[in-house]
């Protein structure tokens, strides 16, 4: 009987180690996704700023040419 108890304990420790490994890899994946999402958001924001700056520059050049 004591032999069976020992094998069950060692099995539970191994499965616990696997769970910890899975949790770490899930956390790494979530961190990667979060960084990618931030990169995409920054890229969209920067593109938006460039478009606004470009349209403002066009508007300024058109208004200055009509005044002159």
PyMOL CGO cylinders between C-alpha atoms (Angstrom):
from pymol import cmd
from pymol.cgo import CYLINDER

trace = [
    CYLINDER, 0.00, 0.00, 0.00, 2.66, 2.62, 0.84, 0.3, 1, 1, 1, 1, 1, 1,
    CYLINDER, 2.66, 2.62, 0.84, 4.27, 1.97, -2.56, 0.3, 1, 1, 1, 1, 1, 1,
    CYLINDER, 4.27, 1.97, -2.56, 1.09, 3.04, -4.40, 0.3, 1, 1, 1, 1, 1, 1,
    CYLINDER, 1.09, 3.04, -4.40, 0.83, 6.25, -2.38, 0.3, 1, 1, 1, 1, 1, 1,
    CYLINDER, 0.83, 6.25, -2.38, 4.40, 7.16, -3.29, 0.3, 1, 1, 1, 1, 1, 1,
    CYLINDER, 4.40, 7.16, -3.29, 3.79, 6.70, -7.02, 0.3, 1, 1, 1, 1, 1, 1,
    CYLINDER, 3.79, 6.70, -7.02, 0.65, 8.85, -6.88, 0.3, 1, 1, 1, 1, 1, 1,
    CYLINDER, 0.65, 8.85, -6.88, 2.59, 11.63, -5.14, 0.3, 1, 1, 1, 1, 1, 1,
    CYLINDER, 2.59, 11.63, -5.14, 5.36, 11.59, -7.74, 0.3, 1, 1, 1, 1, 1, 1,
    CYLINDER, 5.36, 11.59, -7.74, 2.78, 11.69, -10.54, 0.3, 1, 1, 1, 1, 1, 1,
    CYLINDER, 2.78, 11.69, -10.54, 1.07, 14.73, -9.05, 0.3, 1, 1, 1, 1, 1, 1,
    CYLINDER, 1.07, 14.73, -9.05, 4.40, 16.57, -8.79, 0.3, 1, 1, 1, 1, 1, 1,
    CYLINDER, 4.40, 16.57, -8.79, 5.19, 15.88, -12.45, 0.3, 1, 1, 1, 1, 1, 1,
    CYLINDER, 5.19, 15.88, -12.45, 1.79, 17.09, -13.61, 0.3, 1, 1, 1, 1, 1, 1,
    CYLINDER, 1.79, 17.09, -13.61, 2.18, 20.18, -11.45, 0.3, 1, 1, 1, 1, 1, 1,
    CYLINDER, 2.18, 20.18, -11.45, 5.49, 20.94, -13.15, 0.3, 1, 1, 1, 1, 1, 1,
    CYLINDER, 5.49, 20.94, -13.15, 3.81, 20.62, -16.55, 0.3, 1, 1, 1, 1, 1, 1,
    CYLINDER, 3.81, 20.62, -16.55, 1.07, 23.02, -15.47, 0.3, 1, 1, 1, 1, 1, 1,
    CYLINDER, 1.07, 23.02, -15.47, 3.65, 25.56, -14.36, 0.3, 1, 1, 1, 1, 1, 1,
    CYLINDER, 3.65, 25.56, -14.36, 5.45, 25.25, -17.69, 0.3, 1, 1, 1, 1, 1, 1,
    CYLINDER, 5.45, 25.25, -17.69, 2.18, 25.74, -19.58, 0.3, 1, 1, 1, 1, 1, 1,
    CYLINDER, 2.18, 25.74, -19.58, 1.31, 28.78, -17.46, 0.3, 1, 1, 1, 1, 1, 1,
    CYLINDER, 1.31, 28.78, -17.46, 4.69, 30.36, -18.22, 0.3, 1, 1, 1, 1, 1, 1,
    CYLINDER, 4.69, 30.36, -18.22, 4.33, 29.80, -21.94, 0.3, 1, 1, 1, 1, 1, 1,
    CYLINDER, 4.33, 29.80, -21.94, 0.79, 31.22, -21.86, 0.3, 1, 1, 1, 1, 1, 1,
    CYLINDER, 0.79, 31.22, -21.86, 2.06, 34.30, -20.04, 0.3, 1, 1, 1, 1, 1, 1,
    CYLINDER, 2.06, 34.30, -20.04, 4.83, 34.70, -22.61, 0.3, 1, 1, 1, 1, 1, 1,
    CYLINDER, 4.83, 34.70, -22.61, 2.29, 34.43, -25.42, 0.3, 1, 1, 1, 1, 1, 1,
    CYLINDER, 2.29, 34.43, -25.42, 0.02, 37.00, -23.76, 0.3, 1, 1, 1, 1, 1, 1,
    CYLINDER, 0.02, 37.00, -23.76, 2.96, 39.38, -23.33, 0.3, 1, 1, 1, 1, 1, 1,
    CYLINDER, 2.96, 39.38, -23.33, 3.92, 38.94, -26.99, 0.3, 1, 1, 1, 1, 1, 1,
    CYLINDER, 3.92, 38.94, -26.99, 0.33, 39.62, -28.09, 0.3, 1, 1, 1, 1, 1, 1,
    CYLINDER, 0.33, 39.62, -28.09, 0.17, 42.70, -25.87, 0.3, 1, 1, 1, 1, 1, 1,
    CYLINDER, 0.17, 42.70, -25.87, 3.41, 44.06, -27.33, 0.3, 1, 1, 1, 1, 1, 1,
    CYLINDER, 3.41, 44.06, -27.33, 2.23, 43.40, -30.89, 0.3, 1, 1, 1, 1, 1, 1,
    CYLINDER, 2.23, 43.40, -30.89, -1.09, 45.12, -30.18, 0.3, 1, 1, 1, 1, 1, 1,
    CYLINDER, -1.09, 45.12, -30.18, 0.75, 48.15, -28.76, 0.3, 1, 1, 1, 1, 1, 1,
    CYLINDER, 0.75, 48.15, -28.76, 2.99, 48.24, -31.82, 0.3, 1, 1, 1, 1, 1, 1,
    CYLINDER, 2.99, 48.24, -31.82, -0.01, 48.17, -34.16, 0.3, 1, 1, 1, 1, 1, 1,
    CYLINDER, -0.01, 48.17, -34.16, -1.79, 50.89, -32.17, 0.3, 1, 1, 1, 1, 1, 1,
    CYLINDER, -1.79, 50.89, -32.17, 1.30, 53.11, -32.22, 0.3, 1, 1, 1, 1, 1, 1,
    CYLINDER, 1.30, 53.11, -32.22, 1.69, 52.56, -35.96, 0.3, 1, 1, 1, 1, 1, 1,
    CYLINDER, 1.69, 52.56, -35.96, -1.96, 53.51, -36.56, 0.3, 1, 1, 1, 1, 1, 1,
    CYLINDER, -1.96, 53.51, -36.56, -1.61, 56.60, -34.37, 0.3, 1, 1, 1, 1, 1, 1,
    CYLINDER, -1.61, 56.60, -34.37, 1.57, 57.68, -36.14, 0.3, 1, 1, 1, 1, 1, 1,
    CYLINDER, 1.57, 57.68, -36.14, -0.06, 57.16, -39.55, 0.3, 1, 1, 1, 1, 1, 1,
    CYLINDER, -0.06, 57.16, -39.55, -3.04, 59.23, -38.40, 0.3, 1, 1, 1, 1, 1, 1,
    CYLINDER, -3.04, 59.23, -38.40, -0.72, 62.04, -37.28, 0.3, 1, 1, 1, 1, 1, 1,
    CYLINDER, -0.72, 62.04, -37.28, 1.13, 61.96, -40.60, 0.3, 1, 1, 1, 1, 1, 1,
    CYLINDER, 1.13, 61.96, -40.60, -2.13, 62.15, -42.55, 0.3, 1, 1, 1, 1, 1, 1,
    CYLINDER, -2.13, 62.15, -42.55, -3.34, 65.10, -40.47, 0.3, 1, 1, 1, 1, 1, 1,
    CYLINDER, -3.34, 65.10, -40.47, -0.01, 66.88, -40.83, 0.3, 1, 1, 1, 1, 1, 1,
    CYLINDER, -0.01, 66.88, -40.83, -0.07, 66.28, -44.57, 0.3, 1, 1, 1, 1, 1, 1,
    CYLINDER, -0.07, 66.28, -44.57, -3.62, 67.60, -44.98, 0.3, 1, 1, 1, 1, 1, 1,
    CYLINDER, -3.62, 67.60, -44.98, -2.84, 70.63, -42.78, 0.3, 1, 1, 1, 1, 1, 1,
    CYLINDER, -2.84, 70.63, -42.78, 0.24, 71.39, -44.88, 0.3, 1, 1, 1, 1, 1, 1,
    CYLINDER, 0.24, 71.39, -44.88, -1.80, 71.17, -48.08, 0.3, 1, 1, 1, 1, 1, 1,
    CYLINDER, -1.80, 71.17, -48.08, -4.47, 73.43, -46.59, 0.3, 1, 1, 1, 1, 1, 1,
    CYLINDER, -4.47, 73.43, -46.59, -1.84, 75.98, -45.52, 0.3, 1, 1, 1, 1, 1, 1,
    CYLINDER, -1.84, 75.98, -45.52, -0.14, 76.00, -48.91, 0.3, 1, 1, 1, 1, 1, 1,
    CYLINDER, -0.14, 76.00, -48.91, -3.49, 76.44, -50.70, 0.3, 1, 1, 1, 1, 1, 1,
    CYLINDER, -3.49, 76.44, -50.70, -4.56, 79.31, -48.44, 0.3, 1, 1, 1, 1, 1, 1,
    CYLINDER, -4.56, 79.31, -48.44, -1.19, 81.07, -48.80, 0.3, 1, 1, 1, 1, 1, 1,
    CYLINDER, -1.19, 81.07, -48.80, -1.30, 80.76, -52.60, 0.3, 1, 1, 1, 1, 1, 1,
    CYLINDER, -1.30, 80.76, -52.60, -4.81, 82.30, -52.75, 0.3, 1, 1, 1, 1, 1, 1,
    CYLINDER, -4.81, 82.30, -52.75, -3.80, 85.18, -50.46, 0.3, 1, 1, 1, 1, 1, 1,
    CYLINDER, -3.80, 85.18, -50.46, -0.66, 86.00, -52.46, 0.3, 1, 1, 1, 1, 1, 1,
]
cmd.load_cgo(trace, "trace")
